[in-house]
Amino acid sequence: MIPCYNYGHYLPDAVASALDQHGLDVDVLIVDDASPDGSARVARGLAEKDPRVEVLEHQVNTGHIRTYNDGLERATGDYVVLLSADDLLPRNALTRAVSLMEHHPTVGLVYGYARSFTSSPQPAPDVTRNWSVWPGRQWLGLSARMGRCLLVSPEAVMRREALAETDLYDPRLPHSGDFDMWLRTAVRWDIGRVNGPAQAHYRVHEANMHLTSYAGWLTDLKARRLTFDILFDERAHDVTEVTRLRPVASRALAREALRRARSVPRGSGSVGAAEVDAYLAFARETWPEGMTSPTARATRMLLAHGDRTRASAVHAWGERVRHHAEWRRERRWGV
């Protein structure tokens, strides 16, 4: 399923990449959300050329959550992928994911390495190194300890039965609906990963939603906190193995907020001070008992000294480098 809004110029490549899967019968549903750029016309042209392509056109714009759900509700295949119109799938990415799930019927979600690109993606070798399969709640625990989503999104392939149990995308979570879906899936299904080749190409450009409508790390932190809260309060409130992870996730989110407070550039005036205060407030709300922890005390001490010492700047820079390296490792290896 390919949702589209004003991305008609990307559609031909996205559709072609989805269909380039050896040994699978792939159907593509394009859902155009009343794009004013002529995307629906492009979509209809693709459908006329290939019977595997269908088009659903919204007459009025409904937003991305409704668009996603309208498409997913119509999914009839054994396995389902939501591929944004600006992203691409490498050749045989779906073949590799389906092979894993065919061998492991308890796996409800498969992902892999989503490689970012700007103009043209690097060729992806069609060689699987190995598979990783986690019991779902173990994988959910890894996500809670990191306080973040381990997927980008276009690399996710879901078993249709698992998708049906999620109630699709939650309108309360416009920024993190996919994260919510992965966590819900992990409560009841195992999680798999294809290791080795890229499983998706994620396009980075100035119109990316995370750079426009939902930009900012504080916005992201708040969305993740709400996602975990809904998981613990609603999705799995009766699953002790899951609910006991609440303090784990809260601690991870608060620590990230403290780290980001330390990374705000010194000497950035009132704007920087307000950003620091917002991060500290988030940490305090999320993990009140942690504000007396060594991490919180070190953060307050570093912020109090400001630019007085070169050591504080070096420390903040070192933290940014270390956490960026950790992020790259997680992106590459999945956990």
PyMOL commands that set and color helices and strands:
alter all, ss='L'
color gray80, all
select helices_A, chain A and resi 11-19+39-49+64-73+93-103+136-146+160-164+177-188+209-211+217-235+240-243+246-263+269-286+288-292+294-308+310-333
alter helices_A, ss='H'
color red, helices_A
select strands_A, chain A and resi 2-4+28-32+53-57+79-80+107-117+130-134+157-159+190-203
alter strands_A, ss='S'
color yellow, strands_A
deselect
rebuild
show_as cartoon
